[in-house]
Amino acid sequence: MKGSQSLRRVVLCADDFAISAPVSQAIAQLAQAERLSATSAMVLSPRWPQDAGLLKDLRGQIDVGLHLDWTSEFAIAQGHGHSLGQVMLRSVLAEKIGGLQIAAVTEEIERQLDAFESVWQAPPDHIDGHQHVQQFGTIRQALLQILTRRYAARQPYLRVSRPPPGPSDFKGRVMAAWGSIALIEDASRLRIPTAPALSGIYDLFNESLDYAALMATWLSQVPDKTLLMCHPGLSETTGAHAYARVAEWRHLASDVFAAQLKDCHARLVRGGELYT
């Protein structure tokens, strides 16, 4: 590979902005160092209005989007949230036998979009979902209807939780099977842009995994225009998969990661430049 024409463009998106102070701070630091090109905000977190200030000087430098939430402690506390398994099941059941109610789902998505825009003072650049809820049945259907109505002039791009072509682990295959094809087809019909593939998928709870080695593999294999997700957090981070958050932050902030990008002929870009 020679020259800039050979560079593969990758959107590196940090999920869970505002879930905690250490996560927000890690994301802001990496974005300022140009080690990220996007982040997704959990607007149900009480930290969102405060932590959004960390992104103020990054407006236009990275994509800032909505991390649609049905499964976090914030969603459960606010009354619409459930465990991941319950949300997956109820998203495909009919309303009369316990499925999610389309009217209630629509209202909740609108509420989260309002919460995003009231703080950020602009529409989201993209929309994805905490634990990939954006592509589940009723939630997917309501989201697409809202986007066509609410953002007719310029649509945010959507994450599709489907690994790139080639071998993938069990987690990646499950994610792909649960609504990714329907999301791609429905969004295409409505002319809503989507990121074609999602990388960065691994077992966040397996502390024996080497994140630097995983990143080297992803960057060497992903096709052009892939979205690669990450979940960084500073060393004082606590809570779910804290070890993985710290490992990711340390690697993404390192010279090793910069060298990996160069060696793999990869360049971080905003999704807004790719998905139209």
N, C-alpha and C positions, 0 to 999 in steps of 0.2 A: 504494500500500500504506500502510495506516495502522494504528498500534497494535501491541501485542505479539502479537496474534493473527496478524499477517501475517508474523512472523519465520519463516524456514526454519531448521530445526535440522540442523546438520552435525556429524558426528563427525570431528575432525581427529586422525589417528593417526600418530605418528612411529614408523617402523619401525627395526629394527636396534639397539635399546637393548642395550648391553654389547658391541657389536662392537669398540669402541675407547673409550678414555677421553674423547677430544674429542666423540664422538657422544653418549655417555651424559651428559656435562656439558651439552651443548647442549640435549638433550631435557629434562633436569631444570630448567634455567633457563627454558625456554619454558613448561613446565608450571607452574612457580611463578608465572610472570607471567600465567597463564591464557590462554596462546596455543595450547595443545593441550588435548585432552580424552581422549586415549588414547595408549598406547605399547605396542609389542610387543617382548618380550625374546628375545635369542638365548642360550639357556641352555647351549649347548655351549661358549660362550666362557668361558675361564678367568676373565674379568672379572665374570661375572654375580654371584657371591656378594658381591664387593666393591662393585660399582656399584649393586646393588639398594638399598644404604643411601641413595643419592641420592633415592630415591623414597619413603623411609619417611614423611616428613611430608606426602606427597601421597596417601597411602592414603585412598580415599573421595572424593578430588577428581578423579582421572582413572582411567580404566580401565587396568589393567595386564594384559597378556595374553602368550600364548606365540607366538613367531615360529617355527613348526615348520620344521626345517632339514634338508634333504637335499643341499644344493648348495654350502654355504660351505666355506672352508678348514678350519673346525672339524669339519664333518661328514666331509669327506674324510680328515682326520687320524684320526678316530675309527673309520674303517673302513666306514661305511655310505654315505658320500657319493659323488656322481659329478657330472659336468658336468650342466648343465641339460638339454641335449639327450638325454643318456643316461637321466636320470631320467624325462623325458617319455616316451621310447620304452619303457623297461622297465616303466613303470607301466601300460601297456595290453597288453603281451605276456603270454601264458600263462607260468606258472612253468617249464614243461618246455622252453620255447624261449628261456629267458633273462630272463623277466619277474621283477619283484620278488616275493619270497616273502611271502605274507600273514602268516605267523607271525613272520618277522623284522621286517617293517614294524610289526606290532602291538607287538612287544617294544620297538622303538625309540621309537615314539610314547609308550608308557607310561614309558620311561626319561626322555624329555624332560619329560613332565608331572611325574614325580617330582622331577626337578631343579628345575623351577619351584617346586613346592610346598614343597620342603625349605628353600628360601631365603625365599620370600615368605610362607610359613606360611598360605597360603590358595589355593584353586583359581584358575585364570586367569579373568579377566572375559570374555576372548574368545580365540579362536584364529585365526591366519592363517598364512601360510607365506612363508618366504624364497623369492623368485622364484615365488610362488603355488603351491607344491607341495601345499598343502592340498586342492586340487581335482583332482589328477591320479589317475585310475584306482584302482590298488591302495591308494595312500595315502589317498585319499578314503574308500574302502570301510572300511578298517581304522579310520580316525579316527571315523567315524560309529558304528561298532560299539562302540568304546571309550567314546565320550561317553554313549551310552545306558546303558551299564553303570556307568560310573565316576561320573557326575554325574546320577543319576536324579532327585534332588530339585531341582536347579537347574542348567540347562545354560548353559555359556558360549555367547555368540553367535559365529557364524562369519562371516568375510569371504568374500564372493563376488566374484571378480575379473572383474566385468562392468561396462563403462561404463554411465552413465545413458542413457536414450533420447536419440536424436539423433546427429549426426555424431560419429565417433570415428576416431582415427588407426589405422594398421596394427597397431601394438603392442596397442592396446586391443581390436581385433577378434580378434587371435590369442588373447589372454588369455581373452576371452569364449568363444571356440570350444572352448577346451581344458578342458572339465569344468565350466563354470559352470552350465549348465542341469541337468546331472546332480546337482550339489551342491544346487542349490535344490530340485529335486524330491525327492531322497532325504532331505534335512534336513527338509523340510516333512512328509513322510510320518512321520518319526520325532519330529516336534514339537520340533525343534532350531531355535532362532532364527537368522536370518541377516540381515546387512546387505544391503539390496536392490540397492545399486549402489556401484561404486567409481569415484571420480574422483581427480585428481592424477596421471594417467598421462601421461608424456612421455619424451622421449629424454634420459636423464640424462647422456649423454656429449656432447651437443651444446652447446658453450659459447656459441654465438651466441644461444641462447634467453633471453628475458627472463622470469625467474620471476615477477616482480611482475605482468607483463601476463598470464601464464598464470593466476595465481591470481585476478586480476580476472575473467577469463573463466569460470573454474570456479565461482566464488562467484555470479556473475550468472545462471548457467544450471542449476546442479544442482537436482534436486527435493528436497523435504523428506525428511529421514532418510538422505541420502547419506553414505557414509563417504569421506572424502578422505584419502589417504595422503601422507606426506611423509618426507623423509630428511635432516634437518638435522645439521650438524656444525660445531664451532667452527673458527676460521680456521686453526688448526694441523693440521687434519685431513689425513691422507694416505690413499692407497689409491684404490680404485675410485671413479670419479665424484666426486673430492674437490671439484672446482669447484662442482658442483651442490649438494653438502652445505653448503658455505659460503654460496652464494647463497640457499639456502632459509633457513638460520638467520638471516642478516642481515635478510631480508625479514620473516619471521615475528616477529622481535623488534622490528620498526620500527613507528612511528606510522602509516606508510602502510598496513600490514596491518590495524591497528585501524580505520582509516578505511574500508578496503574492506569489512570486515564490516558496518559501519554502513550504508554506501552500498548494499550488496547485500541489506540486511535479513536477514542471516544471523547465527545464534547458535551458538557451539560448545557441544555437550552431550555427555555420556557416552552411549556406546552402550547401556549397561545401562538407561538411561531410555527407550530407543526400541524396542529389539529384544527382544520377549518373546513 
